[in-house]
Amino acid sequence: MREITIKIKKGSKPFYYCKEFYEREVSSGLKGCIPGDWVLIKEENQKSQLRLLAIANPIVSKGAPIRIIKALSDSNEVNPEVVLKELCMTAIKKRKDFHHNQKGARLIFGDADNLPGVICDEYLNLIVLQINTAGMDRYRNFLRIFLEEYLNKKVYFLDNAEYRSAESLPSFSTDSLPEIEVEENGIKYKVPSRNIQKVGFYYDHRNNRLKMRDWLKQYKKECKNGVDLFSYVGAWGLNALSEGIQKMTFVDQGDFHDAIIENLKINDLEGRGVFVREDIFQWLKKTNETFDLVISDPPAFSKNQKNKAKALGGYERLHRGLVNIVKKGSLLAIGSCTHGISLQELDLTVKKAFQRSSFTLTLLDIGIQGNDHPLSHLEEGSSYIKFLCYRVL
């Protein structure tokens, strides 16, 4: 296995904590690598036997060419299939140790599970697998077969052409997925194949939907109506209906009417929700309704730090629109999945949006992603989910 030497600058992160390296940090060994090589990384001028097992791709167009898998304490020969099997089983066990993940969860979360570029979500009827790095794509079929045998469910690939192109990976014909069946927090969903986004369903706000439900349960004021903006297949709104909201309006620019109606039906909530297909910003300008519960969980406003200021401006603009649909006593649930934006920064966009209104806001709760999207600390790259819950006064 090829060995690559890294030069560590004084004051930088300790060698064994690093998750990736760029070409400028390579002292020797990257030349001659081919996309997807499994390599050993050592620190320059160090006598330690510590090596980092990694995957390399010298022609990556976006991101780091070296992605770390795990630290090795000895120099024994590495069998990638054995390593992959062990890491997959460890990741899955971390989820299965909790009751709320038994019927479905994100089973593998890329770098957070030492499997860079691998995303795996489990649903009631199938597994969705996405691979975005050349080093893992080499073992594409091995991973599929292993996961099918280990989990006793059929695995479907759902490749992301944008992510794969950054690693110069080919775009294969995506597996023809059937309807996805989901159960989360006691709510059931069906996601028709034509409506599937990302890898099917957004488990990442599972805990925050429960937080919202708990505030609804604790609130003595009667909450008659609510709105779920950027609804997708209705996860937030269905959770609200299950906790006493009488009528829910689901708004999204995508065509989710049939999915929403079906999901209301299978949860015995028929007739308690309506779907409006429209651009959210345009709908906020036109509507004359106000709501007892307002939920806003948009798609990411930016995918990189360069556009952070623009993303924060987008949130502030969106939240200004929410001023028109709340009333005194409303509960306001704000979600974000934009990387690089902190809870404090998201909170500030809400406060700025409401500062000239007649309302004041009390922050009731905050939240981050669930344990199936694991974090070691809040500053790492895989920390992206934020949740804020307010009472409007």
C-alpha positions in Angstrom: 0.0 0.0 0.0 1.4 3.4 -1.0 2.7 5.6 1.8 2.2 9.4 1.7 4.1 11.8 3.9 2.3 14.9 5.3 4.0 18.1 6.6 2.2 19.4 9.7 2.5 23.1 10.4 3.2 24.3 13.9 0.0 25.1 15.7 -2.2 23.1 13.4 -4.6 20.4 14.4 -2.8 17.2 15.7 -2.0 14.7 13.0 -4.3 12.0 14.3 -7.3 14.3 14.5 -7.2 15.3 10.9 -10.1 14.1 8.6 -8.6 15.2 5.3 -5.4 16.6 3.7 -4.9 18.8 0.7 -2.1 18.6 -1.9 -0.3 21.6 -0.4 0.2 19.6 2.8 1.7 16.6 1.0 5.5 16.3 1.3 5.8 13.2 -0.9 3.9 10.2 -2.2 0.8 11.6 -3.9 2.3 11.6 -7.3 1.5 8.4 -9.1 -1.7 7.8 -7.1 -4.7 6.8 -9.1 -8.3 7.8 -8.2 -9.6 5.6 -5.4 -6.2 4.3 -4.1 -6.2 3.2 -0.5 -3.0 4.7 1.1 -1.2 5.0 4.4 -0.5 8.5 5.7 2.5 9.3 8.0 3.7 12.6 9.5 7.0 14.0 8.3 10.0 13.8 10.6 8.1 11.7 13.2 9.5 8.4 14.6 6.0 7.3 15.7 4.6 4.2 14.0 1.2 5.8 13.8 -0.3 5.7 10.3 -3.6 6.9 9.0 -5.5 4.7 6.6 -7.0 6.9 3.9 -8.4 7.1 0.4 -6.8 9.3 -2.3 -7.9 10.9 -5.4 -5.4 13.3 -7.0 -7.8 14.5 -9.7 -10.6 15.6 -7.4 -12.0 18.9 -8.6 -13.7 19.9 -5.3 -12.7 19.1 -1.8 -9.6 17.3 -0.4 -7.7 14.7 -2.4 -7.0 12.7 0.7 -9.8 11.5 3.0 -9.0 9.7 6.3 -10.6 6.5 7.2 -9.0 5.5 10.5 -5.8 5.4 12.5 -3.6 2.3 12.5 -1.3 1.4 15.4 0.6 -1.3 13.5 1.9 -1.8 10.0 0.1 -5.0 9.2 -1.3 -5.5 5.7 -4.7 -3.9 5.4 -7.7 -5.7 3.8 -10.1 -3.0 2.6 -13.1 -5.3 2.6 -12.5 -6.3 6.2 -12.1 -2.7 7.2 -15.3 -1.7 5.4 -17.3 -4.5 7.0 -16.1 -3.6 10.5 -16.8 0.1 10.0 -20.3 -0.6 8.6 -21.2 -2.9 11.5 -19.9 -0.3 14.1 -21.9 2.5 12.4 -25.1 0.5 12.3 -24.8 -0.7 15.9 -24.5 2.9 17.1 -27.9 3.5 15.7 -29.5 0.3 16.7 -28.6 0.8 20.3 -31.5 3.4 20.4 -35.2 2.4 20.2 -36.2 5.3 18.0 -33.8 4.2 15.2 -35.2 0.6 15.0 -37.7 1.3 12.2 -35.4 3.5 10.1 -32.5 5.9 10.4 -29.4 7.1 8.7 -27.1 4.1 9.2 -23.9 5.6 7.7 -23.0 9.2 7.7 -19.8 9.6 5.7 -16.8 11.0 7.5 -18.6 10.9 10.9 -18.6 7.1 10.6 -15.1 6.9 9.1 -16.6 6.0 5.7 -16.0 9.2 3.7 -18.5 9.6 0.9 -20.8 6.8 2.0 -24.4 7.7 2.9 -26.8 4.9 3.8 -30.5 5.4 4.9 -32.7 2.6 6.1 -36.5 2.6 5.5 -39.3 0.1 6.4 -39.1 -1.6 3.0 -35.6 -0.9 1.6 -32.1 0.6 2.0 -30.8 3.6 0.0 -27.1 3.8 -0.6 -25.1 6.7 -2.0 -21.4 6.7 -2.7 -19.5 9.9 -3.5 -15.8 9.1 -3.3 -13.6 7.1 -5.6 -12.0 5.1 -2.8 -15.3 3.8 -1.6 -16.8 3.4 -5.1 -14.2 0.8 -5.8 -16.1 -1.4 -3.3 -19.5 -0.4 -4.5 -20.8 -3.9 -5.2 -19.1 -5.3 -2.0 -20.9 -2.7 0.1 -24.2 -3.4 -1.5 -24.0 -7.2 -1.1 -22.7 -6.9 2.5 -25.5 -4.4 3.6 -28.2 -6.6 2.0 -27.0 -9.7 3.8 -26.4 -7.9 7.1 -29.7 -6.0 7.2 -31.8 -8.4 5.2 -33.3 -5.7 3.0 -32.7 -4.8 -0.7 -30.2 -2.0 -1.3 -30.8 0.6 -4.0 -28.2 3.0 -5.3 -29.2 6.6 -5.5 -26.2 8.3 -7.0 -25.7 12.1 -6.8 -24.2 13.2 -10.1 -23.0 16.5 -8.8 -21.0 15.0 -5.9 -19.7 12.1 -8.1 -18.5 14.5 -10.8 -16.3 16.3 -8.2 -14.4 13.0 -7.8 -14.5 12.3 -11.6 -16.7 9.3 -11.0 -19.0 8.0 -13.7 -22.8 8.5 -13.4 -24.4 5.1 -13.5 -28.0 4.5 -14.3 -29.8 5.1 -11.0 -31.7 2.0 -9.6 -35.4 2.2 -10.2 -36.6 2.9 -6.7 -40.1 1.8 -5.6 -42.2 3.9 -3.3 -40.3 4.5 0.0 -42.1 3.6 3.2 -41.0 5.5 6.3 -42.0 5.5 10.0 -40.5 8.2 12.3 -41.8 9.3 15.7 -44.9 7.1 15.2 -45.8 8.9 12.0 -45.9 6.9 8.7 -45.0 8.3 5.3 -44.9 7.2 1.8 -42.5 8.9 -0.6 -43.4 8.2 -4.3 -40.4 7.5 -6.4 -41.1 10.5 -8.6 -40.9 12.8 -5.5 -37.7 11.5 -4.0 -35.2 14.1 -3.0 -31.6 13.6 -1.7 -31.7 10.0 -0.3 -35.5 9.8 0.3 -36.4 11.3 3.6 -35.0 13.8 6.0 -34.3 12.0 9.3 -31.9 14.7 10.4 -34.6 16.8 12.1 -36.2 13.8 13.9 -35.4 15.0 17.4 -36.4 18.6 16.6 -39.9 17.5 15.3 -40.3 15.8 18.7 -39.2 19.0 20.5 -41.9 21.0 18.5 -44.5 18.3 19.5 -43.6 18.6 23.1 -44.1 22.4 23.1 -47.4 21.9 21.5 -48.4 19.4 24.1 -47.3 21.7 26.9 -48.9 24.9 25.5 -52.3 25.6 27.2 -53.4 27.9 24.4 -55.6 26.2 21.7 -53.7 26.0 18.4 -56.2 25.7 15.7 -54.2 26.1 12.5 -50.6 25.7 11.3 -48.5 26.1 8.2 -45.6 23.8 7.1 -43.4 25.8 4.7 -41.1 23.8 2.4 -43.2 20.8 3.4 -41.8 18.1 1.1 -44.0 15.0 2.0 -45.3 16.7 5.2 -43.1 15.5 8.1 -43.3 18.6 10.2 -46.9 19.3 9.6 -48.0 15.7 10.3 -46.1 15.8 13.6 -48.0 19.0 14.5 -51.4 17.4 13.6 -50.6 14.4 15.8 -50.2 16.8 18.7 -53.4 18.7 18.5 -53.2 21.2 15.6 -56.6 21.0 14.0 -55.8 22.1 10.4 -52.5 22.2 8.5 -51.5 24.0 5.4 -48.6 22.4 3.5 -46.7 24.7 1.1 -44.0 23.7 -1.3 -43.0 24.6 -4.9 -42.7 20.9 -5.7 -45.7 18.8 -6.7 -46.3 16.9 -3.4 -50.1 17.1 -3.4 -50.7 13.4 -3.8 -48.0 12.4 -1.3 -49.4 14.8 1.3 -53.0 13.6 0.8 -51.8 9.9 1.0 -49.8 10.6 4.2 -52.7 12.3 5.9 -54.8 9.3 5.0 -52.5 6.6 6.3 -52.1 8.5 9.7 -55.9 8.8 10.1 -55.7 12.6 9.6 -57.8 12.8 6.4 -59.4 16.1 5.8 -57.2 18.0 8.2 -54.6 19.3 5.7 -54.4 21.1 2.4 -51.5 21.4 0.0 -50.6 24.6 -1.8 -48.1 24.4 -4.7 -46.3 27.7 -4.9 -42.9 29.4 -4.4 -42.8 30.2 -0.7 -41.6 33.8 -1.0 -44.4 34.5 -3.4 -47.0 32.8 -1.2 -45.8 34.8 1.8 -46.4 38.0 -0.1 -50.0 37.0 -1.2 -51.5 35.2 1.7 -53.8 37.0 4.2 -53.9 34.1 6.7 -52.3 34.1 10.1 -51.4 30.9 12.0 -51.1 29.5 15.5 -48.0 27.5 14.4 -45.6 28.5 11.7 -42.9 26.0 10.6 -40.2 27.0 8.2 -37.5 24.4 7.2 -36.1 25.4 3.8 -33.5 23.6 1.7 -29.9 24.7 2.2 -29.3 28.3 1.1 -25.6 27.7 0.5 -23.3 24.7 0.0 -20.0 26.5 0.9 -18.6 29.1 3.2 -18.0 31.6 0.3 -21.7 32.2 0.1 -22.4 32.4 3.8 -23.3 36.1 3.8 -25.7 35.5 0.9 -27.3 32.6 2.8 -27.8 34.6 5.9 -29.4 37.3 3.8 -31.7 34.7 2.4 -32.8 33.6 5.8 -33.4 37.1 6.9 -35.5 37.8 3.9 -37.5 34.6 4.5 -38.0 35.4 8.1 -39.3 38.9 7.3 -42.0 37.2 5.3 -43.0 35.2 8.4 -43.8 38.4 10.3 -47.0 38.6 8.1 -48.4 35.2 9.0 -47.8 35.0 12.8 -50.0 36.6 15.5 -49.6 37.1 19.3 -49.4 33.7 20.9 -48.1 31.9 17.8 -45.4 29.3 18.0 -42.6 29.7 15.5 -40.4 26.7 14.5 -37.3 27.5 12.4 -35.2 24.9 10.8 -31.9 25.1 8.8 -29.7 22.6 7.0 -27.1 25.1 5.7 -23.5 24.2 6.6 -21.3 26.9 8.2 -24.1 28.8 9.9 -24.3 28.7 13.7 -27.4 28.6 15.9 -26.5 32.2 17.0 -26.3 33.4 13.4 -29.6 31.8 12.5 -31.2 33.3 15.6 -29.9 36.7 14.6 -31.6 36.5 11.2 -34.9 35.9 13.0 -34.4 38.8 15.5 -33.4 41.2 12.6 -36.5 40.2 10.7 -38.8 40.9 13.6 -37.1 43.9 15.0 -39.4 46.5 13.4 -42.6 44.5 13.9 -45.1 44.8 16.7 -44.0 41.4 18.0 -41.5 40.3 20.5 -40.0 36.8 20.5 -39.1 34.4 23.3 -36.7 31.6 22.5 -38.1 28.4 23.9 -35.8 25.8 22.6 -32.8 25.0 20.3 -31.8 21.8 18.6 -29.2 20.0 16.4 -29.2 16.9 14.4 -30.1 13.5 15.8 -27.7 10.7 16.9 -28.0 9.0 13.6 -26.1 12.0 12.2 -23.4 11.8 14.8 -21.1 14.6 15.8 -17.9 14.7 17.8 -18.1 18.5 18.3 -20.2 21.4 17.0 -17.5 22.9 14.8 -16.9 20.0 12.5 -18.0 20.0 8.9 -20.8 17.4 9.4 -22.6 19.7 11.9 -25.3 21.3 9.8 -28.7 21.0 11.4 -30.1 23.9 13.5 -33.5 24.3 15.1 -35.0 27.3 17.0 -38.5 27.4 18.6 -40.0 30.7 19.6 -43.2 32.0 21.2 -44.5 35.2 19.5 -45.8 37.9 21.9 
